[in-house]
Structures are given as C-alpha cells and as structure tokens.
C-alpha cells in the first residue's frame, strides 16, 4: 500500500514572455502575483494519509491581470483546503467555486472586464486520487510508453476566431453569465504511479509521446521535470511553463 507522494515542481517564465502568468500550489507554497517564477524546483515527500493536493494555475488577461488571476486562484485554493471539509471531490468542487468568486470579486472591485485562470488539481488519499480541472491545463497519468490524459479540456470544438480554441470553463466566470462546472474524476492508484500536471507552456512545445519518453527514461522525477523544462525551452519556450510530477511511493 502507498504511504507517500514524492513530488517536484518547476516554474519558468520562458524565453519570450517578460511576465509569468503561471502559478501553482505545492507544499502550501505558491507565487505572489508579481514574481520571477522559481529559481529552483520545489521537491519533497508528503504522507498520503494527509491527503496532499497539487495544482497548476495558468492566468489569462492583459496588463498583468493574468498573473493576478492565477495568484488569487492559488491563494484562495490554499484557504479552501483549510476551511472546507468533506471528501476530496467535495473539497475540490467547493474550492473551485471559492476561487471563481474571489477572481470575480476582484474584477468587479477593480472595474476589470475580463481576467481568469485555468485550474488543474490532484488530491491524493491512501486509495484514490481525485482529479479536478477547469480549462485546458493538462493532468496526465504516465504509462509505460505513453501519457493518458485524465483531465478534461474545456475548449470550443471549433473556434474560427483564434488559432487556439477558446476556453469554455475557467476560474473567473461571472455568475450572471453561466455557472462553472469543474470536471472531477476519481481514480485508483498504486505504488509507482506517476502523474503530471502542467501548463500549456509544456504541451504546446513538446509532443505527448516525447513527454512520456522523457519521464519514463529519467532515473527519478526530479531529473524528469528538469529534462521536460529544458526541452520546452529548447523548442522555443514561447510561453510560461509550470510542471508538477507526483509519484506514488
């Protein structure tokens, strides 16, 4: 039976963008709205009995609104974990509504028309891992030779206005427009399983088959995260890139 989660998180602004709109939640740590990403990865172990959670937030919006939205999401998520009780699915669902309310309140109070963030979250317990997401930041189970996406991409199937599909769900949707609907899945896990959470700064740069090959060939997840980040940067690094790898052990 699994006893721990081994984790590593890295966050990089990339080679093109001047600001970092990504954020994360790992070991009760996250970035302030104005940040220079991470100089060094965060890594360690958590007892699986403590139901540890890990998350990536990819902000959207001009004039630094994206990094504010992802920061509010990360901060509010940390608060939700301390205040919301219940099973992991209930906690994560309520956390998404709390994050959405917080971002919408900031928009209203500051007369901002639009800002938001994706949310991609894993929460472990001794038998299961609960997957929760809004938007298109990916969550994957790493198989021996491939990645299996376990999150849901909330995007328009046919977007004629942009080369990248528009999001249909994200943190920052006003209630008067429509309700957010977090996608939640509950999966079993076993010792040795690896899970990846990432912003599209990784998946837009590196093909899923290459991501799987890098993770599976690396001697440990710390090396895997470093190799993935460097591969994204080598292939252009056009966007902020955040990577979290969790290993059940």
N, C-alpha and C positions, 0 to 999 in steps of 0.2 A: 504493500500500500504506500502511496505517496506521502511524504512528510513535509517536503519543502518545495518552494518555487525559486529557481535560480533566475535572475533577471539581469538585463543590461539595457540601457537606454542611451542613445546618442541623438544629438540635435544640431544641425548645421544650417547656416544661412544660405549656403550655396555659392556658386561662382558669379551669379548675375545680379541677384537682388541685393539691395542695400539694407533692407529691414527683414526681420524674422517674424512672420505671422503664425508660425507653428508654436504649439505649447504641448505639454504632457502632464501626466500625473504618475509619479513613481516614488514609492517610499515617502509619501506625504510631501514630495518636492514638486515644484512647478516654477515656471519663469515669470517674472514681472512683465508688465505689458511692454516696457522698453527694455530690450535685452540684446545680447550679442550671442544668443544660442548657448551651447555648452562648450567650454574649453576642453573638458574631459568627460568621458562617459560616466554614467552612474550605474553601478552594478552591486549585486549582493544577493542575499538569500532572505526569503520570508517563510515563516511557518505557514503551511497551508491551512492549519486549523484557525488561523487568524483571518481567513477569507480575504487575502490581499487582492487589491484591484490595480489595474494598469490602464492608462488611457492616452490617446493621442488626439489633439485638437488642432485643426488646420483653419486659421482665420481667413475671413473674406471681407473686403471693403477697402476703399482708398483712404488716404490721409490718416494712416496709422489705425484705422478702425478695425482692420483685421486682427492685428495683434492685441487690441483691447478686447475684442470679442473672444479670442481664444484664451486670454488671461482670465476674463470673467468666468468663462466656462470651467477652466481648471480650478480656480479658486472656489467657485460655487460647488463643484463636484467634491472637493475636499470637505467642504462644510456639510454636504449631504451625507457623506459617509459617517459623519459624527452624529448626525441628528435623525436620520431616517432608519427605522427598524423594520424587520421583516426578512423574508427570504431574499437571496440575491436579485432575482428578477424584479421583485417589488422595489427594492432599494434602487436599482439602476433605472427603472422606469420613472420613479419619483424624482431621481436625480436629474434626469433629462428635462422634466418639466420645471424643476427649480432653476436649472441653467438657462432654459429658454426664457423664463420670466425675468431673470436677472439681466440678460442681454437686452430684452425688450424694454425693461425699465430704464436702462442706461440710454438707449436710443431715444425714448420719449423725453427723458430729463435733459438731454443734450441736443434735442432737435435734429437727430440724425435720421435720414430716410431709410438707410439700409446698411446693415452690417450683420455678420454672422460667423459661425464656425461649424465645422464638422465635429463629430464626436465618435470615437471608436474605442470601445471599452471591453476589457476582460475582467471577470471577477471569479476567483477560484474558491472552491471548498474541497474537503477531502475526497469527494466522489465526482463532482461535476465542475465544469467551467461554464459560466454564463456569459454569452456574447451579446453585446448591445451596441447599436450604432445608429447614427443619423448622418446622412450624407454619403460621401464616396471614399473616405479614408478606409483602407483595407485592413481586414483581420483574416489571417490565414493559419490553417493547421499545416505544418510542414510534414509531408510524407517522405518516403524514402527517395522518390525520384521526382516529386512534383509538389506544387502548392495547391491546397484545397481552400478556396475562399469560403469562409464561414460567416462573413458579414454580408449585408445586402446593399447594393449600390442604389441609392435613391437619386436617380437621374432621369431626365426626359429621354425616352427611347429615340425620338427623332427631333433633334434641335437644329433648326435651319439658321439660327442667328449666331452660332458660335462653333468653332472647330471642336470645342469641348462641350459635352452635354450639360445642360443646366441642372442644378440640384432641385429636387422636389421636396426634400426634407433636410433640415439643418437646425442648429441652435440659433434662434433669432427670428422666428416666425411669429408675428403678432397674432394674438388670439382672434382678432376680428377678421383676419384673412383665412386661416384654417388651422386646425389643430395639428400639432406634431404627433407623429406615430412612430416611436422608436421601434426598430426591429430587434427582437430578443429571441435568442436560441439557447437551449440548454444542452450541452454535450458532455458525454462521459470522457474521462481522460485516464491515462495510465503512465507509469514511470517511463521516462524517456521521451514523452511527447514534447514537441516544440511548437510554440505559437508565435506568430509575427504580427505586430500592429505597426502600421506605417502611414505616413502622409504620402500624397501622390508625387512628391519630390523623388521618391524611390521608384514607384511603379511606372511613372511616366518615362523614366530614364533607363530602367533595367527590366528586361523581359522576365516574366514569372518563372520560366524554365531556368534562366540564369540565376535568379534569386534562390530557387530551390537547390541548384547545384552548389552555390556558394555556401549556403547554410549547412548542407549535408556533408560537404567536404572539409569544413572547418573543424579543427580539433575541439573547440568549445564555442559557446555563444558569444563570448567577448570578441574573439577573433572574427566570428561570422559578422557581427554588427559592424566592426571596423572595415572588413572587406566590402560589405554592402555599401557603406557610406562612400568609400573611396571609389567604388565602381560607378555610383551615381554621379560623383564629381568628375570622374574621368570621362564620362559620356556627356558632359555638358554642365551638369549642376545648375539647370535653369531655374529651379525652384528651391524653397526651403525643404529640408529633408529631416524627418524625425523617424527613428527606428527604435522599436522596443521588441526584444526577443525574450520569451519566457520559456523555461524548461522545467517540466515536472520531474522531481527527483526525490 
